[in-house]
Amino acid sequence: MNVIYLASDHGGTVLKAHIAEHLGPKGYEVRDLGVNGTESVDYPDYAASLAQVMLQDATARGILICGSGIGISIAANRFSHIRAALVTDVTSARLCRQHNDANVLALGERVTGVATAMECVDTFLSTDFEGGRHQRRVDKLISPQPVSS
């Protein structure tokens, strides 16, 4: 897994640029899906672009950024093959991988500082899924069961 897909809306372009700069020297192939300007765009479009390319590469990881991280994570999680986790600290970045097998990290440029975001990115990319008891829960995320009354 050396390919990392990045996408953001206009509220996440600065942090996205920092992440791309941070990952390049670490040997990752960074594929920037946009946006690269400050003109207002709709975050669901960029979450969908990332979901589309990740559909073709089951081992890929993605990073999404918007102002808060909330909207873009909700938009990404509409796709059944995406498990996007909005994180604001290293512990959440580690646990989303260990327990939830998250394949997309969501960050908020307006709420997470650059140094913390880089620590979250590094932790997300270096942490493995634990499997075990967590696997059956992830399986239920992939194929939801009907709600019983």
C-alpha positions as CSV (number, residue, x, y, z in Angstrom):
1,M,0.0,0.0,0.0
2,N,1.9,3.0,-1.3
3,V,-0.9,4.9,-3.0
4,I,-2.7,7.5,-0.9
5,Y,-5.6,9.4,-2.4
6,L,-6.2,12.9,-1.2
7,A,-9.3,15.0,-1.8
8,S,-10.7,18.1,-0.2
9,D,-13.2,20.9,-0.7
10,H,-12.1,24.6,-0.6
11,G,-12.0,24.5,3.2
12,G,-9.3,21.8,3.2
13,T,-6.8,22.8,0.5
14,V,-4.1,24.2,2.8
15,L,-4.0,21.1,5.1
16,K,-4.2,18.8,2.0
17,A,-1.1,20.5,0.6
18,H,0.7,20.0,3.9
19,I,-0.2,16.3,3.9
20,A,0.9,15.8,0.3
21,E,4.2,17.5,1.1
22,H,4.6,15.3,4.3
23,L,3.9,12.0,2.6
24,G,6.0,12.4,-0.6
25,P,9.4,11.9,1.2
26,K,8.0,9.0,3.1
27,G,7.7,6.9,-0.1
28,Y,4.0,7.3,-0.7
29,E,2.6,7.9,-4.1
30,V,0.1,10.8,-3.5
31,R,-2.7,11.2,-5.9
32,D,-4.5,14.5,-5.4
33,L,-8.1,14.4,-6.6
34,G,-8.6,18.1,-5.9
35,V,-9.8,20.7,-5.2
36,N,-6.8,23.1,-5.4
37,G,-8.3,26.5,-5.1
38,T,-10.4,28.6,-2.7
39,E,-13.5,28.9,-4.8
40,S,-16.5,27.3,-3.1
41,V,-17.2,23.7,-4.1
42,D,-19.4,20.9,-2.8
43,Y,-17.6,18.4,-0.5
44,P,-19.9,15.5,-1.5
45,D,-18.4,15.7,-5.0
46,Y,-14.9,15.2,-3.8
47,A,-15.8,12.4,-1.4
48,A,-17.5,10.7,-4.3
49,S,-14.4,11.1,-6.5
50,L,-12.3,9.5,-3.8
51,A,-14.8,6.6,-3.3
52,Q,-14.8,6.0,-7.1
53,V,-11.0,5.6,-7.4
54,M,-10.9,3.5,-4.2
55,L,-13.5,1.1,-5.7
56,Q,-10.8,0.1,-8.2
57,D,-8.1,-0.4,-5.5
58,A,-9.2,-2.3,-2.4
59,T,-5.8,-1.8,-0.7
60,A,-5.7,1.9,-1.2
61,R,-6.1,4.4,1.6
62,G,-7.6,7.9,1.3
63,I,-7.5,11.1,3.2
64,L,-10.4,13.6,3.0
65,I,-10.4,17.2,4.3
66,C,-13.0,19.9,4.6
67,G,-13.4,22.7,7.1
68,S,-14.6,20.6,10.0
69,G,-14.2,17.1,8.5
70,I,-17.8,16.3,9.4
71,G,-19.5,16.8,6.0
72,I,-16.9,15.1,3.9
73,S,-16.8,12.1,6.3
74,I,-20.6,11.7,6.1
75,A,-20.5,12.0,2.3
76,A,-17.8,9.4,2.0
77,N,-19.6,6.9,4.3
78,R,-22.5,6.8,1.9
79,F,-20.4,4.4,-0.2
80,S,-20.4,0.8,1.1
81,H,-16.7,0.1,0.5
82,I,-15.6,3.2,2.4
83,R,-15.1,3.3,6.2
84,A,-14.2,7.0,6.8
85,A,-13.2,8.0,10.3
86,L,-13.2,11.6,11.4
87,V,-10.4,12.0,13.8
88,T,-8.9,14.9,15.8
89,D,-6.2,13.1,17.8
90,V,-3.7,10.3,17.5
91,T,-5.6,7.9,19.7
92,S,-8.7,8.1,17.4
93,A,-6.4,7.7,14.4
94,R,-4.9,4.5,15.9
95,L,-8.3,3.1,17.0
96,C,-10.1,3.7,13.8
97,R,-7.5,1.4,12.1
98,Q,-7.2,-1.2,14.9
99,H,-10.8,-1.6,15.6
100,N,-12.7,-0.4,12.6
101,D,-10.4,-1.1,9.7
102,A,-11.0,2.5,8.5
103,N,-9.7,3.0,4.9
104,V,-10.2,6.7,4.8
105,L,-9.1,9.3,7.3
106,A,-11.1,12.5,7.5
107,L,-9.7,15.7,9.0
108,G,-11.0,19.2,9.6
109,E,-8.6,22.0,8.5
110,R,-10.4,24.5,10.7
111,V,-10.3,22.3,13.9
112,T,-7.1,20.3,13.7
113,G,-3.6,21.9,13.7
114,V,-1.1,20.9,11.1
115,A,1.2,19.1,13.6
116,T,-1.6,17.1,15.1
117,A,-2.9,16.3,11.6
118,M,0.5,15.0,10.5
119,E,0.6,12.8,13.6
120,C,-2.8,11.5,12.8
121,V,-1.9,10.8,9.2
122,D,1.3,8.9,10.3
123,T,-0.6,6.9,12.9
124,F,-3.4,6.1,10.5
125,L,-1.0,4.9,7.8
126,S,1.2,2.8,10.1
127,T,-1.5,1.1,12.2
128,D,-2.8,-2.4,11.2
129,F,-6.3,-3.7,11.7
130,E,-6.4,-6.1,14.7
131,G,-9.1,-8.4,13.3
132,G,-10.3,-10.9,15.8
133,R,-13.5,-9.8,17.6
134,H,-13.4,-6.6,15.5
135,Q,-13.8,-8.5,12.2
136,R,-17.4,-9.5,12.8
137,R,-18.3,-5.9,13.5
138,V,-16.5,-4.6,10.4
139,D,-18.4,-7.4,8.5
140,K,-21.6,-5.9,9.7
141,L,-20.5,-2.5,8.4
142,I,-19.9,-4.0,5.0
143,S,-23.2,-6.0,4.9
144,P,-25.6,-4.4,7.4
145,Q,-28.1,-6.7,9.1
146,P,-31.8,-5.8,9.3
147,V,-32.8,-4.0,12.5
148,S,-34.9,-6.2,14.6
149,S,-37.7,-4.7,16.7
